Amino acid sequence: MATNNVEAGRERWRDVARDPDPTDLGYDIADWEVVRARKDDRGHLMFLPEDEQRLREEAFIVAEADSVCDVVDRL
């Protein structure tokens, strides 16, 4: 039975588009604003949702600038 489950899983992956739409993967697309914590291009970046209700729900990210990259530059 486990072998059948493995094969079924492989079949599902083969049927997935190479570049699926993010909503097909369960992602909710949202606009975020990036703010630098310091004006000298050093320090942390803050990612804040443009939807104020999400910000009130504590939806934000703080990251070191060296930990962030533009995925377009990585292609």
Number of C-alpha atoms within 10 A of each C-alpha: 5 7 8 9 10 11 11 12 11 11 11 10 11 10 8 10 9 8 6 9 10 10 9 10 8 8 9 8 8 8 9 14 11 13 13 17 16 10 8 7 10 12 14 18 20 18 17 19 19 13 13 11 10 12 12 10 8 11 13 14 13 14 14 13 15 10 8 10 9 7 7 6 6 6 5
